[in-house]
């Protein structure tokens, strides 16, 4: 009981600190004078995606379309994509030297802290650093350089390029560090606005360049760029991708129950249980007895091989993270959100409409059918005052009541059963 009290007290303090940060960030944004960038006069544009693989996968189609739109609308600026050692391989195909697009590797920043004191200390340190920068630089900026922070909180890299280049900086509201952003949205997409990531990018570009609907229409008209569903690949079986960072994952006992209940609901389908490259849960489940239609498969694949393997499945479900993001656009899918606001990381569907489903224990689901192949992409999440939160040791138990019946309903819809 005492441990439970400590956990919820910790969650409450984090929520309180986060909401204060967002409130202060909004106040800072509201006090700023509106300004518009003439993108045709820019000489350099930095696109900062120097973080994780999953985020790069989600952002990559948008980056590609943004570059195409800029070139088609008279912007000749050099475009520098800032990647990390983790996601450079994902973004490398965007490099186009002839078109003046290049990639630079940046060190992956440390975003999350599991201890409240360390998290607050980190943000206060950033607040101090940015206030010092404001004091020394004022509002003077290099009007020919633009820095687009697509991560919404990469404080270290923002400050480095502020000192090196002093560009105009655009991006989402990053807590009380919002005063370092020259152009920002009032909301913060990562924690409380619950606005789709790509929609946030569209809003930021429209606001920065003073655009109406042309850019938004261009992105919507190229929706197919965001999906890779191939009807020529024979698809069969249901994949449960159980591999993800521990703090995001469901409890082992919950995964065990999901495997059993899914196998029971679809006795004629092969249930493929696939871990990530660490195979930690594989080592546990391979020793257990499951129904005959369950295959516990060891992950010996490269990133490309993993994608090709799961693309052959008729359906895949997994926890939000780099692994599921690599494969959810290749087949019917459902990702389970335990860490951040669900709609932020949901699939980008443009003008399409979600089908929202409510279930027991505050579990919710949003399902969309993507044309032209009627591909089903869904996400599940739990609504609670405490969630989403930060990386809290032990918060996985909050999701132990995961409702498999909601997942099986989505699978039936996608398999037309």
C-alpha positions as CSV (number, residue, x, y, z in Angstrom):
1,X,0.0,0.0,0.0
2,X,2.9,2.4,0.9
3,X,4.6,1.6,-2.5
4,X,1.3,2.4,-4.3
5,X,1.0,5.7,-2.4
6,X,4.5,6.6,-3.3
7,X,3.9,5.8,-7.0
8,X,0.8,7.9,-7.3
9,X,2.3,10.7,-5.3
10,X,5.2,10.7,-7.7
11,X,2.8,10.7,-10.7
12,X,0.8,13.6,-9.2
13,X,3.9,15.7,-8.6
14,X,5.1,15.0,-12.2
15,X,1.7,15.9,-13.6
16,X,1.7,19.1,-11.5
17,X,5.2,20.1,-12.6
18,X,4.4,19.4,-16.2
19,X,1.1,21.4,-16.2
20,X,3.0,24.3,-14.6
21,X,5.6,24.1,-17.3
22,X,2.9,24.1,-20.0
23,X,1.1,27.0,-18.5
24,X,4.2,29.1,-18.2
25,X,5.2,28.1,-21.8
26,X,1.8,29.3,-23.1
27,X,2.2,32.6,-21.2
28,X,5.6,33.1,-22.9
29,X,4.2,32.3,-26.4
30,X,1.2,34.7,-25.9
31,X,3.6,37.5,-25.0
32,X,5.6,37.1,-28.2
33,X,5.0,39.4,-31.1
34,X,3.8,37.5,-34.3
35,X,6.5,37.3,-36.9
36,X,6.6,35.7,-40.4
37,X,9.6,34.2,-42.2
38,X,10.2,34.9,-45.9
39,X,11.2,31.3,-46.8
40,X,12.5,32.5,-50.3
41,X,15.1,34.6,-48.6
42,X,16.4,31.8,-46.4
43,X,20.0,30.6,-47.0
44,X,20.0,27.6,-44.6
45,X,17.2,25.5,-43.1
46,X,18.0,23.1,-40.3
47,X,15.5,20.2,-39.7
48,X,16.3,18.7,-36.3
49,X,15.3,15.1,-35.9
50,X,18.3,14.0,-33.9
51,X,16.6,11.6,-31.6
52,X,15.0,8.1,-31.9
53,X,14.2,5.7,-34.8
54,X,10.4,5.7,-34.3
55,X,10.1,9.4,-34.4
56,X,12.3,9.6,-37.5
57,X,10.1,7.0,-39.3
58,X,7.0,9.0,-38.5
59,X,8.6,12.3,-39.6
60,X,10.4,11.1,-42.7
61,X,7.5,11.4,-45.2
62,X,6.8,14.9,-43.9
63,X,10.4,16.0,-44.3
64,X,10.5,14.6,-47.8
65,X,7.3,16.5,-48.8
66,X,8.4,19.7,-47.0
67,X,11.6,19.7,-49.1
68,X,9.6,19.1,-52.3
69,X,7.2,21.9,-51.5
70,X,10.0,24.4,-50.7
71,X,11.8,23.6,-53.9
72,X,8.6,23.9,-55.9
73,X,7.8,27.3,-54.3
74,X,11.1,29.1,-55.0
75,X,13.1,28.2,-51.9
76,X,16.7,27.5,-52.8
77,X,18.1,27.4,-49.3
78,X,20.5,24.7,-48.2
79,X,18.5,22.1,-46.2
80,X,20.5,20.4,-43.4
81,X,18.8,17.4,-41.7
82,X,20.2,16.8,-38.2
83,X,20.1,13.1,-37.5
84,X,21.3,10.9,-34.6
85,X,23.6,7.9,-34.8
86,X,20.4,5.9,-34.1
87,X,18.2,7.2,-36.9
88,X,20.6,8.4,-39.6
89,X,20.1,5.1,-41.5
90,X,16.4,5.8,-41.6
91,X,16.8,9.4,-42.9
92,X,19.9,8.8,-45.1
93,X,17.8,8.4,-48.3
94,X,16.7,12.0,-48.0
95,X,20.2,13.3,-48.6
96,X,20.4,14.8,-52.1
97,X,23.6,16.7,-52.6
98,X,22.6,17.9,-56.1
99,X,19.4,19.3,-54.6
100,X,21.4,21.0,-51.8
101,X,20.1,18.6,-49.1
102,X,22.6,17.0,-46.7
103,X,22.5,15.1,-43.4
104,X,24.6,15.9,-40.3
105,X,24.9,13.6,-37.3
106,X,24.2,15.0,-33.9
107,X,24.5,13.3,-30.5
108,X,21.2,11.9,-29.3
109,X,19.9,14.1,-26.5
110,X,18.7,12.7,-23.1
111,X,15.0,13.5,-23.1
112,X,13.5,11.6,-20.2
113,X,14.2,11.2,-16.5
114,X,12.7,8.8,-14.2
115,X,13.2,10.9,-11.0
116,X,11.2,14.0,-10.4
117,X,14.2,15.9,-8.9
118,X,16.4,15.2,-11.9
119,X,13.7,16.1,-14.4
120,X,13.0,19.4,-12.7
121,X,16.8,20.1,-12.3
122,X,17.3,19.5,-16.0
123,X,14.5,21.9,-17.0
124,X,15.6,24.6,-14.6
125,X,19.1,24.3,-16.0
126,X,17.8,24.8,-19.5
127,X,15.7,27.7,-18.3
128,X,18.8,29.3,-16.9
129,X,20.8,28.7,-20.0
130,X,18.2,30.1,-22.3
131,X,17.6,33.2,-20.2
132,X,21.3,33.9,-20.3
133,X,21.1,33.5,-24.1
134,X,18.2,35.9,-24.3
135,X,20.0,38.4,-22.1
136,X,23.1,38.4,-24.3
137,X,21.4,38.2,-27.7
138,X,18.1,40.0,-27.3
139,X,15.8,39.6,-30.2
140,X,18.5,39.9,-32.9
141,X,18.5,36.9,-35.2
142,X,20.1,35.7,-38.4
143,X,17.1,36.2,-40.6
144,X,18.6,34.0,-43.3
145,X,18.8,30.9,-41.2
146,X,15.9,28.8,-39.8
147,X,16.0,26.0,-37.2
148,X,13.0,23.7,-37.1
149,X,13.1,21.6,-33.9
150,X,10.9,18.7,-34.8
151,X,11.5,16.9,-31.5
152,X,9.8,19.4,-29.3
153,X,12.4,19.6,-26.6
154,X,16.0,19.0,-27.9
155,X,17.3,21.7,-25.6
156,X,21.0,20.9,-26.0
157,X,21.0,21.0,-29.8
158,X,18.8,24.1,-30.0
159,X,21.3,26.0,-27.8
160,X,24.3,24.8,-29.7
161,X,22.9,26.1,-33.0
162,X,21.7,29.3,-31.3
163,X,25.3,30.0,-30.4
164,X,26.8,28.8,-33.7
165,X,24.4,30.4,-36.2
166,X,21.8,32.3,-34.2
167,X,18.9,31.3,-36.4
168,X,15.2,31.9,-36.1
169,X,13.9,28.8,-34.2
170,X,10.5,27.3,-34.7
171,X,8.9,24.3,-33.1
172,X,6.3,23.2,-30.5
173,X,5.9,24.8,-27.1
174,X,8.8,23.2,-25.1
175,X,7.6,23.8,-21.5
176,X,9.1,26.9,-19.8
177,X,11.9,27.0,-22.5
178,X,9.4,28.4,-24.9
179,X,11.1,31.8,-24.8
180,X,13.9,30.4,-26.9
181,X,11.4,29.7,-29.7
182,X,10.9,32.6,-32.1
183,X,7.8,31.0,-33.7
184,X,5.8,28.4,-31.9
185,X,2.4,26.9,-31.4
186,X,0.6,27.7,-28.1
187,X,0.1,24.1,-27.4
188,X,2.7,21.5,-26.7
189,X,2.1,18.4,-28.8
190,X,4.1,16.0,-26.8
191,X,2.1,16.0,-23.5
192,X,-1.2,17.8,-23.5
193,X,-2.5,19.0,-26.8
194,X,-3.1,15.5,-28.2
195,X,-2.6,16.9,-31.7
196,X,-1.2,14.5,-34.3
197,X,2.6,15.0,-34.8
198,X,2.3,15.7,-38.6
199,X,-0.7,18.1,-38.0
200,X,1.6,20.0,-35.5
201,X,4.3,20.2,-38.2
202,X,1.8,21.6,-40.7
203,X,0.6,24.2,-38.2
204,X,4.1,25.3,-37.4
205,X,5.1,25.7,-41.1
206,X,1.9,27.6,-41.9
207,X,2.4,29.9,-38.9
208,X,6.1,30.5,-39.7
209,X,5.7,31.2,-43.4
210,X,2.3,32.9,-43.1
211,X,0.6,30.4,-45.3
212,X,-3.1,29.7,-45.8
213,X,-4.2,26.3,-47.1
214,X,-1.8,25.5,-49.9
215,X,0.8,23.7,-47.9
216,X,-1.7,21.7,-45.9
217,X,-3.5,20.7,-49.1
218,X,-0.2,19.6,-50.6
219,X,0.5,17.3,-47.6
220,X,-3.0,15.9,-47.7
221,X,-2.8,15.3,-51.4
222,X,0.3,13.2,-50.9
223,X,-1.1,11.0,-48.1
224,X,0.2,7.9,-49.9
225,X,3.7,8.9,-49.0
226,X,3.0,8.0,-45.4
227,X,2.0,4.3,-46.1
228,X,3.7,1.4,-47.8
229,X,1.0,-1.2,-47.9
230,X,1.8,-3.7,-50.7
231,X,-1.1,-5.8,-52.0
232,X,1.3,-8.1,-53.9
233,X,2.8,-9.5,-50.7
234,X,0.8,-12.6,-49.5
235,X,-0.3,-11.9,-45.9
236,X,-1.2,-14.4,-43.2
237,X,-1.0,-14.7,-39.5
238,X,-1.3,-12.3,-36.5
239,X,1.9,-10.9,-35.1
240,X,2.1,-9.8,-31.5
241,X,5.3,-7.7,-31.3
242,X,6.2,-7.8,-27.6
243,X,9.6,-6.0,-27.8
244,X,9.9,-2.4,-26.6
245,X,11.7,-0.4,-24.0
246,X,10.9,-1.8,-20.6
247,X,9.4,1.4,-19.1
248,X,6.9,1.5,-22.0
249,X,6.0,-2.2,-22.0
250,X,3.1,-4.1,-20.6
251,X,3.8,-6.4,-17.6
252,X,4.9,-9.9,-18.7
253,X,1.8,-11.4,-17.1
254,X,-0.4,-9.2,-19.2
255,X,1.4,-10.2,-22.4
256,X,1.0,-13.8,-21.4
257,X,-2.8,-13.3,-21.0
258,X,-3.0,-11.4,-24.4
259,X,-1.2,-14.2,-26.2
260,X,-3.6,-16.9,-24.7
261,X,-6.7,-14.9,-25.3
262,X,-5.8,-13.9,-28.9
263,X,-4.9,-17.6,-29.7
264,X,-8.3,-18.6,-28.3
265,X,-10.2,-15.9,-30.3
266,X,-8.5,-16.9,-33.6
267,X,-7.9,-20.7,-33.5
268,X,-7.5,-20.9,-37.3
269,X,-4.8,-18.2,-37.4
270,X,-1.1,-18.5,-36.6
271,X,-0.2,-16.2,-33.7
272,X,3.4,-15.1,-34.1
273,X,5.0,-13.8,-30.9
274,X,8.1,-11.7,-31.9
275,X,10.4,-9.9,-29.5
276,X,12.9,-7.2,-30.3
277,X,16.6,-7.9,-30.9
278,X,17.3,-8.3,-27.2
279,X,14.9,-11.3,-27.0
280,X,14.4,-10.8,-23.3
281,X,10.7,-11.8,-23.3
282,X,11.4,-14.5,-25.9
283,X,13.7,-16.3,-23.3
284,X,10.7,-16.3,-20.9
285,X,7.9,-17.3,-23.2
286,X,9.9,-20.0,-25.1
287,X,9.9,-22.0,-21.9
288,X,6.1,-21.9,-21.5
289,X,3.4,-24.0,-23.0
290,X,1.0,-22.2,-25.3
291,X,-1.8,-23.4,-27.7
292,X,-0.7,-25.1,-30.9
293,X,-1.4,-22.1,-33.1
294,X,1.1,-19.9,-31.1
295,X,4.7,-19.6,-32.5
296,X,7.3,-18.0,-30.2
297,X,9.8,-16.7,-32.8
298,X,13.3,-15.5,-32.0
299,X,14.2,-12.1,-33.5
300,X,17.4,-12.7,-35.6
301,X,16.4,-10.1,-38.2
302,X,18.1,-6.9,-39.3
303,X,15.9,-3.8,-39.3
304,X,15.0,-4.3,-42.9
305,X,14.5,-8.0,-42.4
306,X,12.2,-7.4,-39.5
307,X,10.1,-5.0,-41.6
308,X,9.9,-7.5,-44.4
309,X,9.0,-10.3,-42.0
310,X,6.1,-8.5,-40.3
311,X,4.9,-7.0,-43.7
312,X,3.9,-10.6,-44.5
313,X,1.6,-10.8,-41.6
314,X,-2.1,-10.0,-42.0
315,X,-2.1,-8.0,-38.7
316,X,0.5,-6.7,-36.2
317,X,0.0,-5.3,-32.7
318,X,2.6,-3.9,-30.4
319,X,3.5,-1.1,-27.9
320,X,4.3,2.3,-29.3
321,X,8.0,2.5,-30.1
322,X,10.5,2.2,-32.9
323,X,9.7,-1.4,-33.7
324,X,6.0,-1.0,-34.2
325,X,6.5,2.3,-36.1
326,X,8.7,0.5,-38.6
327,X,6.0,-2.0,-39.5
328,X,2.6,-0.5,-38.8
329,X,2.3,1.1,-42.2
330,X,3.1,-2.1,-44.0
331,X,0.1,-4.1,-42.9
332,X,-3.1,-3.9,-40.8
333,X,-2.0,-2.8,-37.3
334,X,-2.8,-1.6,-33.8
335,X,-0.3,0.0,-31.5
336,X,-0.8,0.3,-27.8
337,X,0.1,3.6,-26.2
338,X,1.4,3.5,-22.6
339,X,3.8,6.5,-22.5
340,X,2.6,9.7,-24.3
341,X,-0.6,11.2,-25.6
342,X,-2.0,8.6,-28.1
343,X,-3.2,10.9,-30.9
344,X,0.2,12.6,-31.1
345,X,1.8,9.4,-32.4
346,X,-1.3,8.0,-34.2
347,X,-1.2,7.5,-38.0
348,X,-1.5,10.6,-40.1
349,X,-4.8,10.4,-42.0
350,X,-5.3,13.9,-43.3
351,X,-9.0,14.5,-43.9
352,X,-10.1,11.0,-42.9
353,X,-12.2,10.4,-39.8
354,X,-11.5,8.1,-36.9
355,X,-13.9,5.6,-35.6
356,X,-13.6,5.9,-31.8
357,X,-14.5,3.0,-29.5
358,X,-14.8,3.0,-25.7
359,X,-14.3,-0.1,-23.7
360,X,-14.0,-1.3,-20.1
361,X,-11.5,0.1,-17.5
362,X,-11.1,3.4,-19.4
363,X,-9.5,1.7,-22.4
364,X,-10.1,3.5,-25.7
365,X,-9.4,2.8,-29.3
366,X,-9.3,4.8,-32.5
367,X,-9.6,3.0,-35.8
368,X,-9.2,4.3,-39.3
369,X,-9.4,2.7,-42.8
370,X,-6.8,4.0,-45.1
371,X,-7.6,4.1,-48.9
372,X,-7.1,2.8,-51.5
373,X,-6.4,-0.6,-50.0
374,X,-8.8,-0.3,-46.9
375,X,-5.8,-0.8,-44.6
376,X,-6.8,-0.8,-41.0
377,X,-4.6,1.2,-38.6
378,X,-5.7,1.5,-34.9
379,X,-4.3,2.7,-31.7
380,X,-5.3,1.8,-28.1
381,X,-4.8,3.8,-25.0
382,X,-6.0,4.2,-21.4
383,X,-7.6,7.4,-20.3
384,X,-6.7,8.4,-16.7
385,X,-5.8,11.5,-14.8
386,X,-2.3,10.0,-14.2
387,X,-1.6,9.3,-17.9
388,X,0.3,9.9,-20.0
389,X,3.2,10.5,-17.7
390,X,7.0,10.4,-17.8
391,X,9.3,7.4,-17.4
392,X,8.3,6.2,-13.9
393,X,9.7,3.0,-12.6
394,X,6.8,0.6,-12.2
395,X,4.1,2.4,-14.1
396,X,3.6,-0.6,-16.3
397,X,1.3,-2.1,-13.7
398,X,-1.2,0.7,-14.4
399,X,-1.8,-1.0,-17.8
400,X,-2.2,-4.6,-16.4
401,X,-5.9,-4.5,-17.0
402,X,-5.4,-4.3,-20.8
403,X,-8.6,-5.4,-22.5
404,X,-7.8,-8.0,-25.1
405,X,-11.4,-8.1,-26.3
406,X,-10.9,-4.6,-27.8
407,X,-7.8,-5.8,-29.6
408,X,-9.6,-8.9,-31.0
409,X,-12.5,-6.6,-32.2
410,X,-9.9,-4.6,-34.2
411,X,-8.3,-7.8,-35.6
412,X,-11.7,-9.1,-36.7
413,X,-12.4,-5.9,-38.5
414,X,-9.0,-5.9,-40.3
415,X,-9.3,-9.6,-41.3
416,X,-12.9,-9.2,-42.3
417,X,-13.9,-12.0,-39.9
